[in-house]
Amino acid sequence: MSIVSSSEKDTKHRNDDCKGNCEENDTATQKTITTERRKYCDDLYAVAGDVIKWETSYAGSVKLYNVKKCIFTWTEDNYRRYRNTEACVGTELVASNDIMKENVGNYIKWGNDLATALKNIFKYMKDVKTKLNDLRDAACKLENCKNDSCNCTQVYILTGERPENCDSNEPAGSRPAECSDAKDNLDKLICMPKALGFDADSLFKASADVVGIQVFSNIGTLDPLQKALAEDSKAFDKHLTDTMNTRAGDLKKAQEELVKAVQEATKSAGGLYNKRSDHEGLLCVTKFLCCPNCDCVEDEGDCKPRLGKCKDEICDICEDVKETFCTEGCNDEEESKAS
């Protein structure tokens, strides 16, 4: 909104020309004109004061408008910041916490199921280790029997090979083809339980370590962390929402005050222009009455009318006014009168 500048020229024109700049006579007509002119001069001085008053009022109202516009712009910018942050960050954070809550619940359930499964595996490995210890003891007993010289003949007959500590000269006899790998099988029955025992020890220790790792992982600690994050997120989103609502109220109030300031500035502008128009009109009247210049008066002798041309010029003015302001109804009215 632009400020209507006060012109020094207009201020100077507030002083009329009714100070004896024109020669005056003592005729009754001149006295009448002087009396009427004095009334217009008084009105001119009063209107000049009104113009100054309205100029000051308009300048103040425009300054107030600019201040209210800045306040509205700043408040609107602050409101948009909180609104956009709440819409993008706050809402997304709350929604993410709902997803995180579901995921943490699943992780804890899976962790508990895994703990139960690992404990069962540990229990099974403990049983396997116990049974393999029995198997290894049996293998040791079998090895002792194999190495016992009292059983060398049976070993010789079973495997087809004479043990080093066997002094028997008894022939092994014919052996079926199915017994060709009897020695290898016997050796495996002795050595494999030992290897399986070591493997059982490794599996037992590994299962114990995995159970410990799972226990120390303690996924259940995620639940209070997730709850704390959810509470903080809700508090943050509530702060954004509350501030946004407060700023919305401030924005509405700032807008109302801005509209009021615009209205006041508009009224001041209208009043200023009206008073300036009145001032210019009175100024022209006083100038005319001070030094009238009536070109339309025709002096062709005492016996001839002098104001006919003035009447014609006034009629021309009437026609101009009618063309400018009259509506279509005026033409219809004139036609009806003519008919």
C-alpha angles and dihedrals in degrees: 000000000000123000116237102234119225111238121222087212090060090049092053090049089059085080106080127214094244096114103100099284090134128057113251130194131207098249121132090245092054091048091052091049091048091052093050091043091055090057091053091046091054089050089048092055091048093049091047088059090048090052090055090047093050092045090055091044092050094048090051094046091050091049089050089048091054091050092049090047091054092047090050092048093049093046092048091050091049091048092050091051093055092040094051093043092051093045095048108025105023097045093042091049093052092046091048090052090056090054091044091051091055092046094049090050090053092046092052091048091048090047091053091047090049091049090053092048092048092049090051091049090050090051092049092048090051089054091046091050091051092049092046089052087057090047091049091050089052090050090051090051090049091051091049090051091048092051094045110107090218089068099042093105091054090047091049092050092045099046102025091231124103114233118235093244094050117106095178116123093193111130117246092228126212116323127203119247091246089067095056092103096040093111092053092047091049091050091049091051087057101041104033097064088056092053092044089051091057090047090050090052090051093048092046092051092044092050090050090050092049090050089052092048091051092048094049091046086066099185088184089079088071091070098067090041090053091047092050090049091048092051092047091047092051091047090050093048090047090052090051092047094047092047091046091052090047091050089047089057091046090048092052091049092047090050092051091049091047092051090049090050090050090050092049092047090049092049090048091049091050092047091047093051091046092052091045089052090049090048093050090047094050090044091055091047094051092047090051093047091046095051108008116197108194105179091167093066110099116198106196097149139310094279099054127078114254105191103060093102090049089055091051092050091050089051089052088054089051091054092050091051092048093051091048104044108016118103128217089272090066092061091049090050092050092049092050091051091049091051 
